[in-house]
């Protein structure tokens, strides 16, 4: 048994000594290349939009309140309908306003009659004065009475106009064409002058969308206010569908909020079909000024590290390879290099690259999980598109 162990151990010892004692040519054995899938960075049309949360607002909204007190005696519309400008909506009990108007009209007639009498007195006294048949003082008194009656006519006419205004206020009409809401008062409700909200009417065509932007974007929107195209503004409705009308900048608020550093912008849209409703939430899409021909790669080729984004791009290198017969040959290897990139928006399964990759570069889409920077790779065909960057 002892001799048998010696016979087995002797060859093993010789092999170990040979491997340790003779240095290998060319250094340690190289790692085999990693199989990966590649995709070309291509230049394509990239049209994308910046998104802002918006609220639909009526360009013209008015709260209806009575300017005279009284009881509601008539309601002449259907709630929620579009009413035309000048249509009678409510009627306040007008009996006392009608009586006040009639009395004021009578006062005007009485004052005018007194003025006519005073004028005739002056004419008659002036004739008598020419023949010295009346004292000058009497003529002067008649002239003063005429001026007094003349002023009384003016007072009576002003009172008549005031009574006419109060009587007109007893009938509330639509100030413009728009949609009226649900009535806040009913028949017999007592309303106070200027305080009781009766209803709200709003114009829905055209209509506005209010968005809040950062102060850094102010100059951009001022430029869009001067010139924009049909594709500049798009609207996404709450159900995810797109509104088929285009908008334009209607107004930019007067100043920036010193608390939030933001400013309000109103975009106007046509609304002939009454699709947009006051108070509706939506998403305003604004065409990005950097849209155009941009470099794009598959989104799944992007990796994220500490909030920064990278891709593995390949390049071919030539290395010297010593064969067994001591001949030196050139060997072409494909090396993976990690490149930091600046991302633009997503375009379906691709992503726009703003910086770091140029057209024609080859990026690794699959297999880079086992790679290190500068590692050798062997290529395959493209794999299906992925969803999100690997972290």
Secondary structure, DSSP 4 states (H G I P E B T S, - for coil): -HHHHHHHHHHHHHHHHHHHHSPPTTSSPPPPPEEEEEEE-EEEEE--EEEEEEEEEEEEEEEEE-SS-EEEEEE-S-TT-EE-TT-EEEEE--HHHHHHHHHHHHHHHHHHHHHHHHHHHHHHHHHHHHTT-S-HHHHHHHHHHHHHHHHHHHHHHHHHHHHHHHHHHTEEE-SSSEEE---S--TT-EE-TTT-EEEEEEEEEEEEEEEEEEGGGHHHHHHHHH---TTSEEEE-TTSPBPSS-EEEEEE-SS--TTT-EEEEEEEE--TT--S-TT-EEEEEEE-TT-EEEEEEEGGG-EEETTEEEEEEEEEEEEEEE-TTS-EEEEEEEEEEEEEEEEEEEETTEEEEEES--TT-EEEEESGGG--TT-EEEEEPPPPP-SS-B-
